[in-house]
Amino acid sequence: MPTLLGEGRQGSSRLSYRRGALQYEEVWEFLVQADTRTQSRAEIYATPGLPIVGRSTTASGFAVCTSVNPVRDEEAALIWRIAVTYSSDVEDGQTQTNSQGQPSSNPLEWVPVYETKFERLQEIVTKDKNGDAIANSAGQAFETGLTVSRFIPVWEFYQFEPDTVTDETIIERNETVNSGTFKGRAAKTLLLTVQESVIWQYLGQRVRLTKYSLKYNKKDWTHKRLDVGTQYLDTGTLKDFTSTDGTIMLGSLDGSGGQQTAGDPPAIVTFDQYDSSDFSFLRL
């Protein structure tokens, strides 16, 4: 099977005005290495990673792949130079898939193609991977717990929307969490942010193109604090945590105001820090 080597040095872009709307075009060059000199043209078109006519889009989502033109290198018989053209000036009958899996020529129905990334997240934990409390040799929990870093998945995607969606609506969608289960993810585990949003001409109509980011935290996006303090509740009365010599000290609480069992880590109390949304406007 042919191998995609990467991008070539050639390329261009063009912005023009046609049929009452701005038209945008990009041309990219890709290099493909064939297995043999007699490799079929059909196999060259099917090279893994090569853009697909009518389906692949630019990173911005403004233009769709309209042509793939392979030309064999004059000096290296196994090398093919592939000119790939992306254009926003596509035919009205061109289709992509909607949320029901059916072909659709309406960009407001297209299911976005997303990119998966990972980013680092720091959090405080009170137990290790084996479930043992993070405590000193006397069984006393540390005041600040243990800060660990882990990588969480981030999905970025563009979505076409009606131009009637206002900036205020876009702003309200930014930094919200899912109010209920969404795409199999539990409530408050998905954080939606808006990267950018612009009104654009596509297929002869005004549409809004918005770039979203969904960050998945399986431990949810509530703010978590260790339940510690210098006082605890005893049958409704506040009492001080004291050492054997009567010195007031910081102690662990059980999440209900009472003393935590000796040797156990303090409970973790949670607070909502983001507004919630049902994400019904996302077509993923």
C-alpha atoms as a printed R data frame, in Angstrom:
    type eleno elety resid chain resno       x      y       z
1   ATOM     1    CA   MET     A     1   0.000  0.000   0.000
2   ATOM     2    CA   PRO     A     2   1.358  3.477  -0.840
3   ATOM     3    CA   THR     A     3   2.752  5.578   2.014
4   ATOM     4    CA   LEU     A     4   1.994  9.250   2.688
5   ATOM     5    CA   LEU     A     5   5.371 10.926   3.270
6   ATOM     6    CA   GLY     A     6   4.035 14.346   4.245
7   ATOM     7    CA   GLU     A     7   3.543 17.775   2.732
8   ATOM     8    CA   GLY     A     8   5.473 19.132  -0.218
9   ATOM     9    CA   ARG     A     9   6.796 22.668  -0.642
10  ATOM    10    CA   GLN     A    10   4.226 23.804  -3.197
11  ATOM    11    CA   GLY     A    11   0.937 25.410  -2.188
12  ATOM    12    CA   SER     A    12  -1.303 28.409  -2.673
13  ATOM    13    CA   SER     A    13  -4.550 30.052  -1.591
14  ATOM    14    CA   ARG     A    14  -7.056 32.393  -3.214
15  ATOM    15    CA   LEU     A    15  -9.914 34.588  -2.030
16  ATOM    16    CA   SER     A    16 -12.381 35.744  -4.692
17  ATOM    17    CA   TYR     A    17 -15.914 37.120  -5.068
18  ATOM    18    CA   ARG     A    18 -18.315 35.004  -7.128
19  ATOM    19    CA   ARG     A    19 -22.089 34.687  -7.375
20  ATOM    20    CA   GLY     A    20 -22.605 37.308  -4.701
21  ATOM    21    CA   ALA     A    21 -20.421 35.618  -2.078
22  ATOM    22    CA   LEU     A    22 -16.787 35.327  -1.053
23  ATOM    23    CA   GLN     A    23 -15.116 32.126  -2.275
24  ATOM    24    CA   TYR     A    24 -12.044 30.690  -0.577
25  ATOM    25    CA   GLU     A    25  -9.620 28.161  -2.063
26  ATOM    26    CA   GLU     A    26  -6.480 26.389  -0.851
27  ATOM    27    CA   VAL     A    27  -4.082 24.150  -2.796
28  ATOM    28    CA   TRP     A    28  -1.783 21.759  -0.926
29  ATOM    29    CA   GLU     A    29   0.919 19.408  -2.139
30  ATOM    30    CA   PHE     A    30   1.415 15.969  -0.583
31  ATOM    31    CA   LEU     A    31   4.124 13.417  -1.303
32  ATOM    32    CA   VAL     A    32   3.233  9.736  -1.661
33  ATOM    33    CA   GLN     A    33   5.653  6.860  -2.098
34  ATOM    34    CA   ALA     A    34   4.393  3.904  -4.135
35  ATOM    35    CA   ASP     A    35   5.359  0.302  -3.392
36  ATOM    36    CA   THR     A    36   6.210 -0.424  -7.009
37  ATOM    37    CA   ARG     A    37   6.558  1.480 -10.268
38  ATOM    38    CA   THR     A    38   3.453 -0.273 -11.587
39  ATOM    39    CA   GLN     A    39   1.218  0.673  -8.654
40  ATOM    40    CA   SER     A    40  -2.288  1.468  -9.892
41  ATOM    41    CA   ARG     A    41  -3.646  5.021  -9.844
42  ATOM    42    CA   ALA     A    42  -6.611  3.817  -7.794
43  ATOM    43    CA   GLU     A    43  -4.237  2.661  -5.039
44  ATOM    44    CA   ILE     A    44  -2.507  6.053  -5.071
45  ATOM    45    CA   TYR     A    45  -5.867  7.778  -4.486
46  ATOM    46    CA   ALA     A    46  -6.555  5.363  -1.605
47  ATOM    47    CA   THR     A    47  -3.302  6.160   0.238
48  ATOM    48    CA   PRO     A    48  -4.066  6.234   3.996
49  ATOM    49    CA   GLY     A    49  -4.069  9.814   5.273
50  ATOM    50    CA   LEU     A    50  -4.580 11.414   1.867
51  ATOM    51    CA   PRO     A    51  -7.563 13.848   1.748
52  ATOM    52    CA   ILE     A    52 -10.791 12.436   0.326
53  ATOM    53    CA   VAL     A    53 -12.724 14.352  -2.332
54  ATOM    54    CA   GLY     A    54 -16.071 15.607  -1.047
55  ATOM    55    CA   ARG     A    55 -15.350 14.629   2.563
56  ATOM    56    CA   SER     A    56 -12.098 16.102   3.878
57  ATOM    57    CA   THR     A    57 -12.105 19.739   4.992
58  ATOM    58    CA   THR     A    58  -9.473 22.290   5.900
59  ATOM    59    CA   ALA     A    59  -8.593 22.756   9.577
60  ATOM    60    CA   SER     A    60 -10.852 25.813   9.721
61  ATOM    61    CA   GLY     A    61 -13.764 23.947   8.148
62  ATOM    62    CA   PHE     A    62 -14.202 26.733   5.576
63  ATOM    63    CA   ALA     A    63 -13.391 24.611   2.526
64  ATOM    64    CA   VAL     A    64 -13.981 21.030   1.385
65  ATOM    65    CA   CYS     A    65 -11.679 18.894  -0.751
66  ATOM    66    CA   THR     A    66 -12.813 19.248  -4.378
67  ATOM    67    CA   SER     A    67  -9.985 17.564  -6.284
68  ATOM    68    CA   VAL     A    68  -6.969 15.281  -5.827
69  ATOM    69    CA   ASN     A    69  -4.486 15.341  -8.729
70  ATOM    70    CA   PRO     A    70  -1.543 12.865  -8.573
71  ATOM    71    CA   VAL     A    71   1.485 13.465 -10.820
72  ATOM    72    CA   ARG     A    72   4.444 11.058 -10.904
73  ATOM    73    CA   ASP     A    73   7.793 12.674 -10.097
74  ATOM    74    CA   GLU     A    74   9.980 12.958 -13.215
75  ATOM    75    CA   GLU     A    75  13.152 11.825 -11.436
76  ATOM    76    CA   ALA     A    76  11.903  9.400  -8.757
77  ATOM    77    CA   ALA     A    77   9.508  6.846 -10.242
78  ATOM    78    CA   LEU     A    78   8.129  5.745  -6.865
79  ATOM    79    CA   ILE     A    79   7.262  9.281  -5.767
80  ATOM    80    CA   TRP     A    80   3.919 10.883  -6.595
81  ATOM    81    CA   ARG     A    81   3.252 14.588  -6.056
82  ATOM    82    CA   ILE     A    82  -0.403 15.057  -5.130
83  ATOM    83    CA   ALA     A    83  -2.038 18.468  -5.659
84  ATOM    84    CA   VAL     A    84  -5.071 18.696  -3.367
85  ATOM    85    CA   THR     A    85  -7.566 21.526  -3.829
86  ATOM    86    CA   TYR     A    86  -9.952 22.706  -1.105
87  ATOM    87    CA   SER     A    87 -12.722 25.159  -1.972
88  ATOM    88    CA   SER     A    88 -15.720 26.802  -0.335
89  ATOM    89    CA   ASP     A    89 -17.278 27.101  -3.812
90  ATOM    90    CA   VAL     A    90 -18.859 23.635  -3.936
91  ATOM    91    CA   GLU     A    91 -21.920 22.520  -5.838
92  ATOM    92    CA   ASP     A    92 -25.269 22.827  -4.134
93  ATOM    93    CA   GLY     A    93 -25.851 19.093  -4.455
94  ATOM    94    CA   GLN     A    94 -22.745 18.116  -2.488
95  ATOM    95    CA   THR     A    95 -23.580 16.147   0.638
96  ATOM    96    CA   GLN     A    96 -22.223 15.108   4.006
97  ATOM    97    CA   THR     A    97 -23.815 13.026   6.755
98  ATOM    98    CA   ASN     A    98 -26.375 14.411   9.207
99  ATOM    99    CA   SER     A    99 -27.018 13.278  12.798
100 ATOM   100    CA   GLN     A   100 -29.303 10.460  11.561
101 ATOM   101    CA   GLY     A   101 -26.520  9.094   9.363
102 ATOM   102    CA   GLN     A   102 -28.291 10.183   6.170
103 ATOM   103    CA   PRO     A   103 -26.672 12.219   3.357
104 ATOM   104    CA   SER     A   104 -27.456 15.939   3.567
105 ATOM   105    CA   SER     A   105 -26.478 18.982   1.502
106 ATOM   106    CA   ASN     A   106 -27.396 21.331   4.361
107 ATOM   107    CA   PRO     A   107 -24.276 22.289   6.379
108 ATOM   108    CA   LEU     A   108 -26.529 23.094   9.361
109 ATOM   109    CA   GLU     A   109 -27.231 19.355   9.636
110 ATOM   110    CA   TRP     A   110 -23.697 18.024   9.201
111 ATOM   111    CA   VAL     A   111 -22.132 16.062  12.044
112 ATOM   112    CA   PRO     A   112 -18.804 17.719  12.954
113 ATOM   113    CA   VAL     A   113 -15.526 15.857  12.502
114 ATOM   114    CA   TYR     A   114 -13.589 16.153  15.746
115 ATOM   115    CA   GLU     A   115  -9.910 16.040  16.672
116 ATOM   116    CA   THR     A   116  -8.784 14.261  19.842
117 ATOM   117    CA   LYS     A   117  -6.044 15.846  21.937
118 ATOM   118    CA   PHE     A   118  -4.826 15.511  25.517
119 ATOM   119    CA   GLU     A   119  -3.929 18.131  28.089
120 ATOM   120    CA   ARG     A   120  -2.496 18.020  31.597
121 ATOM   121    CA   LEU     A   121  -4.765 18.463  34.631
122 ATOM   122    CA   GLN     A   122  -3.609 18.809  38.239
123 ATOM   123    CA   GLU     A   123  -5.767 17.614  41.123
124 ATOM   124    CA   ILE     A   124  -5.561 16.786  44.835
125 ATOM   125    CA   VAL     A   125  -6.028 13.173  45.915
126 ATOM   126    CA   THR     A   126  -6.198 11.647  49.412
127 ATOM   127    CA   LYS     A   127  -5.699  7.996  48.446
128 ATOM   128    CA   ASP     A   128  -3.156  6.285  46.250
129 ATOM   129    CA   LYS     A   129  -3.881  3.865  43.404
130 ATOM   130    CA   ASN     A   130  -4.189  0.987  45.892
131 ATOM   131    CA   GLY     A   131  -6.806  2.839  47.939
132 ATOM   132    CA   ASP     A   132  -4.441  3.493  50.850
133 ATOM   133    CA   ALA     A   133  -4.778  6.807  52.669
134 ATOM   134    CA   ILE     A   134  -2.068  9.370  51.966
135 ATOM   135    CA   ALA     A   135  -0.980  9.981  55.560
136 ATOM   136    CA   ASN     A   136   2.118 10.234  57.731
137 ATOM   137    CA   SER     A   137   3.568  7.330  59.682
138 ATOM   138    CA   ALA     A   138   1.252  8.081  62.619
139 ATOM   139    CA   GLY     A   139  -1.799  7.705  60.407
140 ATOM   140    CA   GLN     A   140  -2.496 11.457  60.342
141 ATOM   141    CA   ALA     A   141  -3.643 12.797  56.955
142 ATOM   142    CA   PHE     A   142  -1.558 15.543  55.375
143 ATOM   143    CA   GLU     A   143  -3.174 18.974  55.402
144 ATOM   144    CA   THR     A   144  -3.014 19.542  51.656
145 ATOM   145    CA   GLY     A   145  -3.304 16.015  50.303
146 ATOM   146    CA   LEU     A   146  -1.226 14.974  47.302
147 ATOM   147    CA   THR     A   147  -1.196 16.950  44.056
148 ATOM   148    CA   VAL     A   148  -0.984 14.715  40.997
149 ATOM   149    CA   SER     A   149  -1.017 15.399  37.268
150 ATOM   150    CA   ARG     A   150  -2.901 13.368  34.702
151 ATOM   151    CA   PHE     A   151  -3.805 13.814  31.054
152 ATOM   152    CA   ILE     A   152  -7.435 14.185  30.036
153 ATOM   153    CA   PRO     A   153  -8.909 13.876  26.525
154 ATOM   154    CA   VAL     A   154  -9.967 17.026  24.685
155 ATOM   155    CA   TRP     A   155 -12.156 16.961  21.582
156 ATOM   156    CA   GLU     A   156 -12.025 19.992  19.259
157 ATOM   157    CA   PHE     A   157 -14.412 20.463  16.348
158 ATOM   158    CA   TYR     A   158 -16.108 23.021  14.084
159 ATOM   159    CA   GLN     A   159 -19.882 23.175  13.720
160 ATOM   160    CA   PHE     A   160 -22.019 25.119  11.237
161 ATOM   161    CA   GLU     A   161 -24.958 26.917  12.857
162 ATOM   162    CA   PRO     A   162 -27.662 29.350  11.708
163 ATOM   163    CA   ASP     A   163 -26.540 32.968  11.492
164 ATOM   164    CA   THR     A   164 -29.425 33.756  13.867
165 ATOM   165    CA   VAL     A   165 -27.330 32.325  16.717
166 ATOM   166    CA   THR     A   166 -26.172 35.508  18.447
167 ATOM   167    CA   ASP     A   167 -22.879 36.372  20.076
168 ATOM   168    CA   GLU     A   168 -24.707 36.458  23.415
169 ATOM   169    CA   THR     A   169 -25.811 32.849  22.912
170 ATOM   170    CA   ILE     A   170 -22.266 31.807  22.036
171 ATOM   171    CA   ILE     A   171 -20.960 33.562  25.155
172 ATOM   172    CA   GLU     A   172 -23.529 31.772  27.326
173 ATOM   173    CA   ARG     A   173 -22.421 28.405  25.938
174 ATOM   174    CA   ASN     A   174 -18.804 29.041  26.864
175 ATOM   175    CA   GLU     A   175 -17.499 27.310  30.017
176 ATOM   176    CA   THR     A   176 -20.530 25.141  30.713
177 ATOM   177    CA   VAL     A   177 -20.773 21.504  31.842
178 ATOM   178    CA   ASN     A   178 -23.268 18.841  30.814
179 ATOM   179    CA   SER     A   179 -26.315 18.837  33.090
180 ATOM   180    CA   GLY     A   180 -27.019 15.157  32.397
181 ATOM   181    CA   THR     A   181 -25.499 12.190  30.613
182 ATOM   182    CA   PHE     A   182 -24.191 13.265  27.190
183 ATOM   183    CA   LYS     A   183 -22.774 10.775  24.696
184 ATOM   184    CA   GLY     A   184 -22.350  8.258  27.501
185 ATOM   185    CA   ARG     A   185 -20.460 10.681  29.771
186 ATOM   186    CA   ALA     A   186 -21.837 11.318  33.254
187 ATOM   187    CA   ALA     A   187 -23.178 14.721  34.299
188 ATOM   188    CA   LYS     A   188 -20.602 17.450  34.961
189 ATOM   189    CA   THR     A   189 -17.742 15.465  33.403
190 ATOM   190    CA   LEU     A   190 -17.687 17.416  30.101
191 ATOM   191    CA   LEU     A   191 -16.540 21.045  30.023
192 ATOM   192    CA   LEU     A   192 -17.470 22.965  26.861
193 ATOM   193    CA   THR     A   193 -15.484 26.015  25.795
194 ATOM   194    CA   VAL     A   194 -15.831 28.174  22.685
195 ATOM   195    CA   GLN     A   195 -12.561 28.711  20.820
196 ATOM   196    CA   GLU     A   196 -13.879 31.053  18.114
197 ATOM   197    CA   SER     A   197 -17.034 31.852  16.168
198 ATOM   198    CA   VAL     A   198 -17.557 33.735  12.905
199 ATOM   199    CA   ILE     A   199 -20.341 34.531  10.432
200 ATOM   200    CA   TRP     A   200 -19.414 33.103   7.020
201 ATOM   201    CA   GLN     A   201 -20.782 32.595   3.516
202 ATOM   202    CA   TYR     A   202 -21.063 28.894   2.656
203 ATOM   203    CA   LEU     A   203 -22.992 27.299  -0.200
204 ATOM   204    CA   GLY     A   204 -24.415 30.738  -0.967
205 ATOM   205    CA   GLN     A   205 -25.951 31.224   2.489
206 ATOM   206    CA   ARG     A   206 -24.925 33.071   5.626
207 ATOM   207    CA   VAL     A   207 -24.006 30.674   8.416
208 ATOM   208    CA   ARG     A   208 -22.137 30.835  11.700
209 ATOM   209    CA   LEU     A   209 -19.072 28.631  12.039
210 ATOM   210    CA   THR     A   210 -18.095 27.918  15.634
211 ATOM   211    CA   LYS     A   211 -15.114 26.024  16.990
212 ATOM   212    CA   TYR     A   212 -15.843 24.172  20.223
213 ATOM   213    CA   SER     A   213 -13.706 22.230  22.674
214 ATOM   214    CA   LEU     A   214 -14.984 19.466  24.979
215 ATOM   215    CA   LYS     A   215 -12.751 18.434  27.882
216 ATOM   216    CA   TYR     A   216 -13.557 15.154  29.623
217 ATOM   217    CA   ASN     A   217 -12.745 14.788  33.331
218 ATOM   218    CA   LYS     A   218 -14.046 11.448  34.610
219 ATOM   219    CA   LYS     A   219 -13.870 12.817  38.175
220 ATOM   220    CA   ASP     A   220 -16.155 15.713  37.100
221 ATOM   221    CA   TRP     A   221 -15.564 19.483  36.916
222 ATOM   222    CA   THR     A   222 -16.729 20.463  40.403
223 ATOM   223    CA   HIS     A   223 -14.268 22.325  42.635
224 ATOM   224    CA   LYS     A   224 -12.956 20.006  45.335
225 ATOM   225    CA   ARG     A   225 -11.521 20.941  48.729
226 ATOM   226    CA   LEU     A   226 -10.235 18.836  51.598
227 ATOM   227    CA   ASP     A   227 -12.668 18.961  54.521
228 ATOM   228    CA   VAL     A   228 -10.321 20.208  57.247
229 ATOM   229    CA   GLY     A   229 -10.593 22.848  59.950
230 ATOM   230    CA   THR     A   230  -9.749 23.768  63.524
231 ATOM   231    CA   GLN     A   231 -13.272 22.956  64.755
232 ATOM   232    CA   TYR     A   232 -15.809 20.155  64.398
233 ATOM   233    CA   LEU     A   233 -19.480 19.680  65.253
234 ATOM   234    CA   ASP     A   234 -20.459 17.578  68.255
235 ATOM   235    CA   THR     A   235 -24.280 17.262  68.543
236 ATOM   236    CA   GLY     A   236 -24.633 20.711  67.011
237 ATOM   237    CA   THR     A   237 -21.925 22.366  69.106
238 ATOM   238    CA   LEU     A   238 -18.647 23.606  67.642
239 ATOM   239    CA   LYS     A   239 -15.608 22.250  69.447
240 ATOM   240    CA   ASP     A   240 -11.901 22.797  68.872
241 ATOM   241    CA   PHE     A   241  -9.508 20.191  67.600
242 ATOM   242    CA   THR     A   242  -6.855 20.118  70.342
243 ATOM   243    CA   SER     A   243  -3.653 18.215  70.973
244 ATOM   244    CA   THR     A   244  -2.901 16.473  74.278
245 ATOM   245    CA   ASP     A   245  -1.463 19.719  75.672
246 ATOM   246    CA   GLY     A   246  -4.561 21.719  74.709
247 ATOM   247    CA   THR     A   247  -3.103 23.417  71.620
248 ATOM   248    CA   ILE     A   248  -5.660 24.092  68.898
249 ATOM   249    CA   MET     A   249  -4.752 22.171  65.756
250 ATOM   250    CA   LEU     A   250  -6.020 21.476  62.251
251 ATOM   251    CA   GLY     A   251  -8.145 18.342  62.096
252 ATOM   252    CA   SER     A   252  -9.887 16.184  59.503
253 ATOM   253    CA   LEU     A   253 -13.668 16.327  59.042
254 ATOM   254    CA   ASP     A   254 -15.997 13.636  57.740
255 ATOM   255    CA   GLY     A   255 -17.976 15.728  55.245
256 ATOM   256    CA   SER     A   256 -20.813 16.368  57.715
257 ATOM   257    CA   GLY     A   257 -18.949 18.549  60.176
258 ATOM   258    CA   GLY     A   258 -17.936 15.718  62.500
259 ATOM   259    CA   GLN     A   259 -14.512 14.345  63.324
260 ATOM   260    CA   GLN     A   260 -13.043 11.982  60.779
261 ATOM   261    CA   THR     A   261 -12.032  8.519  61.950
262 ATOM   262    CA   ALA     A   262  -8.392  8.506  63.054
263 ATOM   263    CA   GLY     A   263  -6.085  7.450  60.233
264 ATOM   264    CA   ASP     A   264  -8.656  8.148  57.510
265 ATOM   265    CA   PRO     A   265  -8.090 11.039  55.089
266 ATOM   266    CA   PRO     A   266 -10.376 14.056  55.360
267 ATOM   267    CA   ALA     A   267 -13.533 13.970  53.274
268 ATOM   268    CA   ILE     A   268 -13.636 15.969  50.047
269 ATOM   269    CA   VAL     A   269 -16.324 18.635  49.702
270 ATOM   270    CA   THR     A   270 -17.391 19.749  46.222
271 ATOM   271    CA   PHE     A   271 -18.669 23.040  44.830
272 ATOM   272    CA   ASP     A   272 -20.159 23.855  41.417
273 ATOM   273    CA   GLN     A   273 -17.969 26.300  39.506
274 ATOM   274    CA   TYR     A   274 -19.607 26.209  36.048
275 ATOM   275    CA   ASP     A   275 -23.141 26.718  34.740
276 ATOM   276    CA   SER     A   276 -24.753 23.607  33.280
277 ATOM   277    CA   SER     A   277 -26.302 22.942  29.858
278 ATOM   278    CA   ASP     A   278 -27.996 20.002  28.151
279 ATOM   279    CA   PHE     A   279 -25.718 20.498  25.097
280 ATOM   280    CA   SER     A   280 -28.740 19.992  22.827
281 ATOM   281    CA   PHE     A   281 -27.187 22.334  20.235
282 ATOM   282    CA   LEU     A   282 -24.217 20.007  19.634
283 ATOM   283    CA   ARG     A   283 -24.594 17.560  16.731
284 ATOM   284    CA   LEU     A   284 -21.860 15.122  17.743
